[in-house]
Amino acid sequence: MTNDRTNPPAAGLEWLRFSALPFWATVGYDAQNASFLERMDRRGAPLAAQPRRAMTQARQIFVYARAEARGWYNGAGAIARAAFAAMVERYFEADSRPGWAFSCDAAGQVTDAKRDFYAQAFCLLACAQHAMLTDEAVALDLADRTLAFMDTEMMSTHDGYAECWPDAVLPRRQNPHMHLMESLLALHDADPQRGYLARAAALVDMLDARFLQAEGRCLGEFFEQDWTPRNPHTAFEPGHHFEWIWLLHRFEEAGGGDMAARRLALLEAAVTGFRSDGLLVDEMSTVGVAVTPATRLWPLTEAMKALALPQAAAINAPSPADCWAALHRRFLSDAPDGCWQDHFSVDGLELVDFIPASSLYHLCCAFDSLAELSHQRQASSAPTGDALKLE
């Protein structure tokens, strides 16, 4: 285990910069249509006919906007700008109805017009990153129009937002609300004066009132319309715990209040999901038994972020470098260069026959967050201006 938990694993960052980002900016990007592909086959060949979800476009825009900000990939900003313009043209109010359509084909024709809550949340994230990339207010105006649509058409009488519009579906989930929290924090970073942090605070209230179960130790996943849990107290996803831990940290850093107790409770439950091989199970029971012992790539990336926080050093948990080693061994080592395998059974059988583009977001988030923490640690340990003068 590494001494500095915030230091990004060098091999992982090198893989992201020189393998993954170039691959998805070329093979995974339809430059003619300024649109990202949805998936590759197992050999890394494009599956270009697959409908392209707004969520995937938004995630990839986030990735390349962050890569530009970090200086990780030459030309990342140009890709992010072009893809954002195309996403707005093809998905936002494309059928003369408010909000973002769910998916389009390669030519930009809407293939699924529903307004999916999860997709709206990620389009908000893309708006935030585009605003920070360009320093232009137009993307934040789009975000405000999206939030106004959600407040008017998707707001539930039982707190939070419906899963989809115009036809609501069940079960309700905490997960889209979590990603809305992520987007609101990013929007707050882009403009602290537009009230996004207050919206994020309302979602922390929902976390307390609706999502947390088992005396605040575990996140519920699926709910009825009135937020009655489906199969209460039976299972939770460690990966979502790690995501919430990081978001609560960010909310606290933004001035939202002390989140330490919530983070610790979620962390202590989440680390029970590690298998002996360093991978994370999909679902754990509240009594510490694996409900779904299969394993996916993305939870390890979220663990890298949460386990880099100072609180994690006080418990018996792997380091971010340990998580990267397990992730590379299981999900990257046998994949085409710049790609990954996504999901394995407990017996090691691959559970999907394609490479999802959307996983790049999780990988980029992990290294971006570790870079942020490392920068903060270095800044806090640097000599003051007076000390520098004395030297």
C-alpha positions, -999 to +999 in steps of 0.1 A: +000+000+000+013+035-009+021+061+018+005+090-002-030+079-010-037+110-031-008+104-055-023+091-088-008+057-098+017+067-125+011+037-147-027+044-146-024+080-156+000+071-184-025+045-197-053+071-196-033+098-213-015+078-240-038+049-246-074+056-236-078+093-245-062+089-280-083+058-288-117+073-279-107+106-296-101+087-329-116+052-332-143+061-307-152+095-322-171+102-354-154+134-364-177+139-394-207+141-371-189+154-340-204+125-322-190+098-299-196+062-306-216+042-280-195+010-280-169-012-296-169-049-301-145-070-280-117-065-305-120-027-303-137-023-337-164+004-339-201-006-336-211+026-355-248+017-361-256+016-323-279+045-313-259+071-294-273+081-260-272+117-248-257+103-216-227+089-235-222+122-254-223+142-222-199+119-204-174+120-232-176+157-234-169+159-197-138+136-202-123+157-230-131+190-213-113+177-181-084+163-202-080+198-217-080+214-183-053+190-170-032+191-202-036+154-207-044+152-244-035+177-272-067+187-290-091+175-263-107+210-259-115+212-296-132+178-295-152+187-264-164+220-280-174+204-313-192+175-296-210+198-272-223+220-301-235+188-319-251+175-287-271+207-282-282+207-319-293+171-320-306+163-285-318+195-268-354+203-277-347+185-310-384+174-313-398+208-301-403+195-266-383+206-236-353+188-223-328+164-238-338+134-260-325+100-249-307+089-281-300+097-318-286+078-347-252+087-363-269+113-385-284+130-355-320+119-359-338+112-327-343+074-321-357+076-286-375+108-276-381+101-239-366+124-214-346+102-190-337+117-157-303+100-157-296+115-191-307+150-180-283+148-151-253+141-173-263+167-199-261+192-169-226+179-162-216+185-198-230+220-196-209+227-164-177+214-180-183+233-212-189+265-193-155+260-175-138+251-207-150+281-227-158+307-199-191+313-218-224+317-200-245+301-228-239+265-214-251+276-179-282+292-195-289+258-211-284+241-177-309+265-161-334+258-189-329+221-183-335+225-145-366+246-152-380+218-174-372+192-147-388+213-120-419+219-142-424+185-158-404+159-138-407+170-102-425+144-081-451+150-054-431+127-032-397+145-034-371+143-062-377+137-099-395+110-119-373+085-137-386+096-171-410+119-190-436+121-203-443+085-191-431+079-156-418+044-148-410+024-116-389+016-097-376+050-086-338+051-080-314+070-059-287+068-086-300+096-110-304+119-080-268+112-070-256+122-105-278+153-103-259+161-071-226+156-090-237+180-118-250+206-094-216+207-077-199+211-110-223+239-120-216+255-086-178+254-095-187+271-128-208+298-113-213+300-075-239+327-079-267+308-096-280+288-066-267+254-075-253+246-041-287+252-025-302+226-049-274+202-039-282+207-002-318+196-010-304+164-024-284+158+008-317+161+026-331+135+003-301+112+011-310+114+048-347+112+045-352+087+016-320+069+005-302+059+036-313+026+053-300+004+081-296+033+105-277+054+079-252+027+070-264+017+036-279+032+005-312+019-008-313+015-046-349+009-057-381+025-044-419+027-050-434+060-060-437+072-024-400+062-017-410+030+001-379+008-004-383-023-025-368-053-006-357-030+023-324-037+041-313-066+018-286-052-005-265-022-014-240-014-041-205-006-028-197+014-059-226+038-052-214+042-017-180+053-029-196+077-054-217+094-026-186+096-003-167+116-029-197+139-036-203+145+001-166+154+004-170+179-025-202+193-010-184+199+023-155+215+004-179+238-013-192+250+021-222+227+024-215+216+060-199+188+079-204+155+061-179+134+080-203+111+099-223+103+067-191+096+048-176+073+074-208+053+077-210+047+040-172+040+038-173+013+066-201-005+047-185+000+013-152-016+021-170-049+031-176-053-007-139-060-015-132-096-025-100-114-016-086-106-051-091-069-046-121-065-068-155-052-057-187-072-057-218-057-074-240-060-044-236-067-007-261-075+020-263-053+051-250-082+072-218-084+051-226-112+026-221-108-011-256-108-027-242-105-063-206-115-063-200-105-099-177-076-105-175-045-127-149-020-137-165+012-126-168+006-088-131+003-085-126+037-101-150+052-076-132+035-048-099+051-059-115+085-053-131+078-019-101+058-005-078+088-013-097+109+013-080+113+047-108+095+065-100+062+047-066+060+062-082+053+096-098+021+085-085-011+071-090-005+034-070-008+002-053+023-012-061+038-046-030+022-060-042-012-048-075-005-066-058+004-098-037-027-097-068-049-093-086-030-120-057-033-145-053-070-138-089-079-143-103-053-168-075-039-189-047-065-193-066-086-218-084-058-236-074-039-268-051-010-261-071+019-247-101-002-240-114-024-212-136-053-203-166-043-183-183-071-162-173-106-150-191-133-132-177-147-100-163-176-121-145-151-144-168-153-173-173-121-193-209-109-190-211-084-219-198-088-254-189-052-261-168-023-247-190+005-234-177+040-242-193+054-210-168+037-187-141+063-198-160+088-177-154+068-145-117+063-153-112+100-161-130+110-129-107+088-108-075+103-120-089+138-121-100+135-085-067+121-074-049+149-092-071+175-074-064+159-040-027+157-047-026+194-057-045+203-025-021+183-004+010+199-020-005+234-017-013+229+020+023+216+027+040+244+007+059+271+027+041+303+032+052+335+014+070+347+045+088+314+049+099+316+013+113+351+019+132+338+049+148+310+029 
